[in-house]
């Protein structure tokens, strides 16, 4: 709150000033220098969780062998294979040090998930999430947000209930522009697209007061953060490669300050946010109201897609739904999940939206 508002608020009360404050919402660039640093206690909690996840990565092969899990399903494959030509594993190796000097750039290192380089402000291939952060980074942020981004974000939030507007905190390398008091960049707009699609499909309105939500492939945790804010009674699960859980676990631990744990074979002992290594997926038994996958299914092997689809159909029973938004990646040597997913569900509906959808066709799958 600006100083002038503080003095007036002390005299007249904050309620009387709210109409005027709407005209003074934050605007302009959202810079790295203005990022908020977490408290020492919050950072220690996040690092403790991080050490548990790193240990899960190191013990993965032992766990798979001991439990006799199917390695073709349990081990990273296709675009996420350890030998794939991308910097996903290199970014993980940087983050697994759990040093603040690395964690503070988590959003830059998360490029493999949304496919956009926040470090270089581009979709162009050839950039690396592990590139050094220039000392003059903030000076390189354009003064004005790209007009196309502004128009897209405004179309996504037009008429949307306030609680469904994704408001990412200025932390961990989140940069961009303040638009109507919301930090916006290409990544945050993409996650807003998913929340808005769920709203237009009526999915969020049909959820119970305390829904159980499962996300297959949680990226760096942005969609989880958005839905946890919109659905305060939600129990949220992220099932992912343990390397990826390090990104989402650190992010959610530091921006949400909620109960969060790394689950294993004891999947009945739950917290508000639960991180599940992918090889324990088949041990989930309790039904979910909503299961989500965005982008990553079309980057998996056909065997993995089919296993997930079979499990999801079992977990949503006859009342839950599976929201899936994926692109057709066959032209770049990967796959397309929708024909495989379609074999496992009785019904599907493509979400029709009053705005251009930029991250693949979004479908709702169900058993009834």
Backbone torsions as a table, in degrees:
resi	resn	phi	psi	omega
1	UNK	NA	126.9	177.7
2	UNK	-58.8	155.7	-177.2
3	UNK	-56.1	-38.6	-178.4
4	UNK	-62.0	-35.8	178.6
5	UNK	-72.8	-35.2	178.9
6	UNK	-61.4	-44.9	-178.5
7	UNK	-67.7	-39.5	178.9
8	UNK	-70.2	-36.0	179.1
9	UNK	-64.4	-37.9	178.8
10	UNK	-62.8	-29.4	-176.9
11	UNK	-88.9	-42.3	-172.1
12	UNK	-111.3	-12.6	-176.2
13	UNK	94.1	148.0	-175.5
14	UNK	-68.2	-32.3	-176.9
15	UNK	-60.6	-37.5	-178.2
16	UNK	-68.9	-20.1	-174.9
17	UNK	-99.3	-5.2	-175.8
18	UNK	-58.5	-42.6	178.3
19	UNK	-58.9	-39.3	-179.9
20	UNK	-70.4	-35.6	-177.7
21	UNK	-64.6	-26.3	179.5
22	UNK	-61.0	-25.0	-179.8
23	UNK	-84.4	-4.1	-177.1
24	UNK	-121.6	32.4	177.3
25	UNK	-66.1	154.8	-179.0
26	UNK	-61.9	140.3	178.2
27	UNK	-145.7	170.1	-179.9
28	UNK	92.8	-158.6	-175.8
29	UNK	-78.2	143.0	170.5
30	UNK	-102.2	108.7	-168.5
31	UNK	-101.6	164.7	176.7
32	UNK	-67.6	-37.9	-178.7
33	UNK	-62.3	-27.2	-177.9
34	UNK	-90.3	1.7	178.1
35	UNK	-61.6	139.9	178.6
36	UNK	-83.4	136.1	177.2
37	UNK	-93.0	137.5	178.8
38	UNK	-69.2	163.0	175.8
39	UNK	-68.5	161.4	178.1
40	UNK	-61.4	-39.1	179.9
41	UNK	-64.1	-42.8	179.2
42	UNK	-64.0	-41.2	179.2
43	UNK	-65.0	-41.1	178.6
44	UNK	-62.6	-42.2	178.1
45	UNK	-61.9	-43.2	-179.8
46	UNK	-64.7	-40.5	179.5
47	UNK	-67.1	-35.8	176.1
48	UNK	-62.7	-46.0	175.7
49	UNK	-61.4	-42.2	-180.0
50	UNK	-59.4	-40.4	179.1
51	UNK	-64.5	-35.8	177.1
52	UNK	-64.5	-40.2	-179.1
53	UNK	-70.2	-42.6	178.0
54	UNK	-59.7	-40.1	177.3
55	UNK	-63.2	-38.3	177.9
56	UNK	-62.9	-38.2	176.2
57	UNK	-62.8	-47.0	-176.4
58	UNK	-66.7	-28.9	-177.8
59	UNK	-100.2	8.5	-174.3
60	UNK	-57.2	-51.4	-176.9
61	UNK	-62.6	-39.6	177.7
62	UNK	-62.4	-43.6	179.5
63	UNK	-63.5	-45.0	-178.8
64	UNK	-62.3	-41.3	180.0
65	UNK	-69.6	-43.9	-178.2
66	UNK	-64.1	-43.3	-177.4
67	UNK	-85.6	-5.0	-179.5
68	UNK	57.7	43.7	175.1
69	UNK	-75.2	157.0	177.2
70	UNK	-73.0	110.4	-177.2
71	UNK	-64.8	-27.5	179.6
72	UNK	-66.4	-25.7	175.5
73	UNK	-93.0	-40.5	-170.0
74	UNK	-76.8	-32.5	-175.2
75	UNK	-88.8	148.2	178.3
76	UNK	-56.2	139.8	-178.5
77	UNK	-141.5	175.6	177.9
78	UNK	50.8	-124.7	-174.8
79	UNK	-68.7	-14.5	-176.5
80	UNK	-106.6	7.2	179.6
81	UNK	-61.6	145.2	-177.1
82	UNK	-59.3	-24.5	-179.5
83	UNK	-99.1	6.3	-179.5
84	UNK	-66.7	152.8	-177.1
85	UNK	-85.6	72.0	173.6
86	UNK	-148.8	171.9	-175.5
87	UNK	-101.4	19.0	178.4
88	UNK	-57.7	-49.6	-178.8
89	UNK	-68.2	-35.4	178.5
90	UNK	-65.1	-39.5	178.0
91	UNK	-66.6	-38.5	176.8
92	UNK	-61.4	-43.2	-178.8
93	UNK	-62.5	-33.7	176.2
94	UNK	-67.1	-43.5	-174.2
95	UNK	-74.2	-28.9	-175.1
96	UNK	-69.9	-10.2	173.1
97	UNK	-65.0	-25.4	179.6
98	UNK	61.3	20.7	174.8
99	UNK	-80.7	142.4	179.9
100	UNK	-57.7	-35.4	-179.9
101	UNK	-62.0	-19.7	173.7
102	UNK	-97.2	-43.4	-178.2
103	UNK	-60.3	-35.0	-176.3
104	UNK	-64.5	-15.5	177.4
105	UNK	-108.4	23.0	-175.4
106	UNK	-52.7	-40.4	-177.7
107	UNK	-66.4	-34.2	176.2
108	UNK	-67.8	-35.4	-176.0
109	UNK	-80.6	-3.7	-176.6
110	UNK	-93.0	15.3	-173.0
111	UNK	-55.4	-33.8	-176.0
112	UNK	-63.4	-23.9	-175.9
113	UNK	-79.4	-60.5	179.4
114	UNK	-82.3	-17.4	179.4
115	UNK	84.1	10.2	-180.0
116	UNK	-117.4	137.8	178.2
117	UNK	-90.5	103.2	175.9
118	UNK	-71.2	-25.5	178.5
119	UNK	-68.2	-36.0	-177.8
120	UNK	-111.5	-1.3	-179.8
121	UNK	54.1	53.8	-179.2
122	UNK	-157.0	153.9	171.0
123	UNK	-94.2	-4.4	-173.2
124	UNK	-65.2	137.4	177.3
125	UNK	-68.1	161.3	178.0
126	UNK	104.9	-17.2	177.1
127	UNK	-82.4	155.1	-178.2
128	UNK	-121.7	137.2	177.0
129	UNK	-65.4	-20.7	-176.4
130	UNK	-93.1	3.7	178.6
131	UNK	-60.4	146.8	177.4
132	UNK	-61.6	148.5	176.8
133	UNK	-85.4	118.9	-177.9
134	UNK	-61.2	146.7	179.7
135	UNK	-64.9	-25.7	179.9
136	UNK	-103.4	32.0	-174.7
137	UNK	-53.2	-48.6	-175.1
138	UNK	-60.1	-34.2	179.8
139	UNK	-67.3	-19.0	-178.9
140	UNK	-87.2	-11.4	176.9
141	UNK	-73.3	121.9	179.0
142	UNK	-56.3	146.6	-178.7
143	UNK	-62.9	-33.3	-177.7
144	UNK	-116.3	140.9	174.7
145	UNK	-65.1	145.5	177.2
146	UNK	-55.3	132.7	-178.3
147	UNK	-55.1	-36.6	179.7
148	UNK	-64.6	-37.7	177.9
149	UNK	-67.1	-42.6	179.1
150	UNK	-61.4	-46.8	-179.3
151	UNK	-63.1	-40.8	-179.7
152	UNK	-64.6	-47.6	-177.9
153	UNK	-62.7	-42.5	-179.9
154	UNK	-64.0	-35.7	176.9
155	UNK	-67.4	-35.1	-178.6
156	UNK	-69.6	-32.5	-175.7
157	UNK	-101.5	-1.7	-178.7
158	UNK	-60.9	121.9	178.5
159	UNK	73.3	6.2	-177.1
160	UNK	-80.8	138.8	173.8
161	UNK	-55.1	142.3	-175.5
162	UNK	-54.4	-38.1	-176.4
163	UNK	-67.5	-16.4	-178.8
164	UNK	-95.6	2.1	175.7
165	UNK	-84.5	118.2	-177.6
166	UNK	-71.8	123.3	-176.8
167	UNK	-121.4	80.8	-178.3
168	UNK	-66.3	139.9	178.1
169	UNK	-74.7	153.8	176.7
170	UNK	-80.6	79.1	-177.4
171	UNK	-145.5	157.8	168.5
172	UNK	58.6	32.4	177.9
173	UNK	90.0	10.9	176.9
174	UNK	-73.2	115.6	-179.2
175	UNK	-133.4	169.3	-179.9
176	UNK	151.6	-124.7	-177.3
177	UNK	-141.3	146.7	174.6
178	UNK	-87.8	119.5	177.8
179	UNK	-123.6	116.2	-176.8
180	UNK	52.3	37.4	177.7
181	UNK	81.2	6.9	-179.3
182	UNK	-115.4	135.0	177.6
183	UNK	-77.1	118.4	-174.0
184	UNK	-124.6	135.2	167.3
185	UNK	-147.2	-176.7	-176.5
186	UNK	-60.5	-38.9	-179.6
187	UNK	-67.3	-49.1	-177.2
188	UNK	-64.4	-32.2	176.0
189	UNK	-66.3	-36.8	178.7
190	UNK	-65.2	-40.2	178.2
191	UNK	-72.1	-32.2	173.4
192	UNK	-63.3	-36.6	177.9
193	UNK	-57.6	-41.7	-178.2
194	UNK	-68.2	-41.9	177.6
195	UNK	-63.5	-42.2	-179.2
196	UNK	-66.1	-38.4	176.7
197	UNK	-63.0	-42.3	177.1
198	UNK	-60.9	-38.1	178.2
199	UNK	-66.9	-47.1	-177.4
200	UNK	-65.8	-27.7	177.7
201	UNK	-79.9	-6.5	-179.8
202	UNK	78.2	8.5	-176.0
203	UNK	-65.7	-45.7	-175.1
204	UNK	-66.4	-34.4	179.8
205	UNK	-68.8	-24.5	-176.6
206	UNK	-91.8	-4.0	-179.3
207	UNK	-73.3	148.5	175.7
208	UNK	-69.0	173.5	-176.6
209	UNK	-63.4	-32.2	179.6
210	UNK	-124.7	73.1	-174.5
211	UNK	-73.6	153.6	170.5
212	UNK	-105.0	123.3	-175.7
213	UNK	-121.9	135.1	177.2
214	UNK	-122.7	126.3	175.7
215	UNK	-112.2	122.9	176.1
216	UNK	-90.3	109.7	-176.5
217	UNK	81.6	86.6	-173.1
218	UNK	-91.7	5.3	-179.0
219	UNK	57.6	-135.7	178.4
220	UNK	-94.8	5.3	172.8
221	UNK	103.9	7.4	-174.9
222	UNK	-66.5	-45.2	-178.7
223	UNK	-65.9	-38.6	175.9
224	UNK	-60.1	-44.5	179.6
225	UNK	-61.4	-42.1	-179.1
226	UNK	-64.9	-44.8	-176.8
227	UNK	-75.3	-32.3	175.6
228	UNK	-64.6	-33.4	176.4
229	UNK	-72.2	-39.6	-177.8
230	UNK	-76.4	-27.6	-175.6
231	UNK	-122.3	79.1	-172.2
232	UNK	-59.1	-22.8	179.9
233	UNK	-94.6	12.9	-170.3
234	UNK	-77.8	141.7	166.8
235	UNK	-103.2	117.7	-169.2
236	UNK	-114.2	132.1	175.9
237	UNK	-118.6	138.9	171.2
238	UNK	-121.2	120.5	176.0
239	UNK	-107.2	121.0	-172.4
240	UNK	-159.9	169.0	169.9
241	UNK	-57.3	139.6	-177.7
242	UNK	-59.4	-31.5	175.2
243	UNK	-58.8	-42.9	-179.7
244	UNK	-69.0	-33.4	179.2
245	UNK	-62.7	-23.9	177.4
246	UNK	-64.9	-39.7	178.9
247	UNK	-66.3	-54.5	-176.7
248	UNK	-68.0	-35.2	179.8
249	UNK	-65.2	-46.6	178.7
250	UNK	-65.2	-43.5	-177.9
251	UNK	-61.4	-52.3	-176.5
252	UNK	-67.7	-34.7	177.8
253	UNK	-62.9	-37.9	-174.5
254	UNK	-88.3	-26.3	-178.0
255	UNK	-101.6	-18.8	-176.0
256	UNK	-104.3	-29.7	179.9
257	UNK	54.3	38.3	178.9
258	UNK	-115.2	170.8	178.6
259	UNK	-61.7	124.3	-176.9
260	UNK	-143.3	137.1	-179.4
261	UNK	-145.0	157.8	173.2
262	UNK	-91.8	113.9	-179.2
263	UNK	-85.5	161.7	177.4
264	UNK	-141.0	-126.1	179.8
265	UNK	-76.7	-16.4	177.9
266	UNK	-91.8	75.3	-173.6
267	UNK	-81.7	-1.7	178.0
268	UNK	-89.8	-13.9	176.7
269	UNK	-92.9	105.1	-167.6
270	UNK	-119.9	159.8	174.2
271	UNK	-121.1	-173.5	177.1
272	UNK	-65.2	-42.2	177.0
273	UNK	-122.0	128.8	-175.3
274	UNK	-125.3	126.5	179.3
275	UNK	-104.4	121.7	-174.5
276	UNK	-120.3	116.1	173.0
277	UNK	-55.5	140.3	-170.1
278	UNK	-57.7	-29.7	-175.9
279	UNK	-73.6	-8.9	174.5
280	UNK	-95.8	6.4	-174.0
281	UNK	-53.3	-44.3	-175.3
282	UNK	-67.4	-10.1	179.6
283	UNK	-87.8	-4.4	173.7
284	UNK	-70.7	130.8	-176.6
285	UNK	-123.9	-41.4	-176.9
286	UNK	-67.6	143.4	-176.5
287	UNK	-69.8	153.8	176.6
288	UNK	-114.5	145.8	177.8
289	UNK	-80.8	-30.4	-177.3
290	UNK	-146.6	128.6	172.0
291	UNK	-118.2	141.4	-172.5
292	UNK	-131.2	138.6	163.1
293	UNK	-142.4	132.4	176.3
294	UNK	-131.1	126.7	173.9
295	UNK	73.1	-40.1	-167.2
296	UNK	-80.1	-20.6	-178.5
297	UNK	-65.0	-34.6	178.5
298	UNK	-77.8	3.4	175.4
299	UNK	-111.1	8.3	179.0
300	UNK	-101.3	170.3	172.5
301	UNK	-74.7	160.1	179.0
302	UNK	-61.3	-37.3	178.4
303	UNK	-61.8	-43.8	179.9
304	UNK	-66.9	-42.1	178.3
305	UNK	-58.7	-47.4	-177.6
306	UNK	-63.7	-41.0	178.7
307	UNK	-63.5	-43.4	178.5
308	UNK	-64.7	-45.3	-178.3
309	UNK	-60.6	-42.3	177.4
310	UNK	-59.6	-46.2	-179.3
311	UNK	-66.8	-39.8	-179.7
312	UNK	-64.5	-43.5	178.4
313	UNK	-58.4	-36.7	177.8
314	UNK	-69.7	-38.8	-173.1
315	UNK	-78.0	-25.8	-179.7
316	UNK	-89.4	-6.1	178.5
317	UNK	48.4	-129.2	-176.3
318	UNK	-111.9	1.3	-178.4
319	UNK	-116.3	-24.5	-178.1
320	UNK	-82.0	172.4	178.8
321	UNK	-136.2	157.3	176.6
322	UNK	-114.4	113.7	176.1
323	UNK	-95.1	124.4	-175.7
324	UNK	-136.8	129.6	177.2
325	UNK	-132.4	109.2	-177.4
326	UNK	-139.6	154.4	177.3
327	UNK	-97.0	162.4	174.6
328	UNK	-87.3	106.7	-174.7
329	UNK	-100.1	13.5	-176.8
330	UNK	-64.8	-29.3	-179.4
331	UNK	-67.8	-19.0	179.7
332	UNK	-110.5	20.5	173.4
333	UNK	85.5	8.8	177.1
334	UNK	-105.3	-141.4	-175.0
335	UNK	-131.0	-169.8	176.4
336	UNK	-141.4	116.0	-169.4
337	UNK	-76.9	-26.0	-168.4
338	UNK	-59.6	-44.3	177.9
339	UNK	-61.1	-32.2	179.9
340	UNK	-76.3	-45.0	179.2
341	UNK	-59.7	-39.2	-176.0
342	UNK	-60.9	-19.2	-179.9
343	UNK	-73.7	-13.1	-168.8
344	UNK	-111.7	-1.0	-177.0
345	UNK	-130.6	148.8	-178.2
346	UNK	-78.3	-33.2	-173.7
347	UNK	-134.1	151.0	173.9
348	UNK	-147.3	151.8	177.7
349	UNK	-145.8	125.8	175.9
350	UNK	-80.3	133.0	-177.7
351	UNK	-78.2	122.2	175.6
352	UNK	-93.1	122.5	-175.7
353	UNK	-117.8	147.5	179.0
354	UNK	-83.5	28.5	178.3
355	UNK	-150.4	157.6	178.4
356	UNK	-65.9	129.2	177.8
357	UNK	-92.8	125.2	-169.8
358	UNK	-110.4	-5.5	-174.0
359	UNK	-118.4	31.0	178.6
360	UNK	102.6	160.5	178.6
361	UNK	-67.8	134.8	179.4
362	UNK	-105.3	128.6	-179.2
363	UNK	-126.2	150.1	171.5
364	UNK	-108.6	122.7	-180.0
365	UNK	-111.6	144.3	178.9
366	UNK	-152.3	170.6	179.0
367	UNK	-98.0	-9.2	-176.5
368	UNK	-136.0	NA	NA
